[in-house]
Amino acid sequence: MINGIFEVNFFIPTDYSDLISKIVVEQQFVSDNPEEQMNNFFSNFKNLEAAGGIVVRDEELLFIKRNGYWDIPKGKGEKDETPEETAVREIEEECGLNGKFTIRKKLIDTFHTYEFKNKSVLKKTHWFLLDFCGEKLTNPQLEEGITEVIWLNSKDLESIQANTYASIIDVLQAFELHQKQI
């Protein structure tokens, strides 16, 4: 717990090295106690943990359009739920898929910040690569701002990359790297 402001189910960073390595800083900060400075900085954020994934079915990938941007299904974890369980549940809920999911591998963790109810939020998202066996039929979760769910050939990602978030591009790059390695 940092400064007593986090609830039990929040992601509480204890080692910022994986996050710091992703931050591009144009200024240099000097401190006698950098760990204390980082703890003070991050204490201003509510920390959440989420999970989601790139879903593959017959060489096609699953994408959602949420609030006007292309995205990959993901969501916040529930109490006592593993990131893998969260990823599968959120994909099922957001896309209305029925079938069998198999997690092939963990791709990457991403971090992003946003404002919610006048509080800064730092969200860590665990991203997985999943195989899906089942019907292609989808049903977007409208109450989550999802207006489209599409299956797209893995070679046609330009339209997604042109209208998405930076963290999603990181996930797609991790996927492309994985594809080159197999």
Sequence and secondary structure as in RCSB ss.txt:
>XXXX:A:sequence
MINGIFEVNFFIPTDYSDLISKIVVEQQFVSDNPEEQMNNFFSNFKNLEAAGGIVVRDEELLFIKRNGYWDIPKG
KGEKDETPEETAVREIEEECGLNGKFTIRKKLIDTFHTYEFKNKSVLKKTHWFLLDFCGEKLTNPQLEEGITEVI
WLNSKDLESIQANTYASIIDVLQAFELHQKQI
>XXXX:A:secstr
  TT   TTS   S  HHHHTT   SS    S HHHHHHHHHTTEEEEEEEEEEEEETTEEEEEEETTEEE  EE
E  TT  HHHHHHHHHHHHHT  EEEEEEEEEEEEEEEEEETTEEEEEEEEEEEEEEEE       GGGTEEEEE
EEETT  HHHHTTB HHHHHHHHHHHHHHHH 
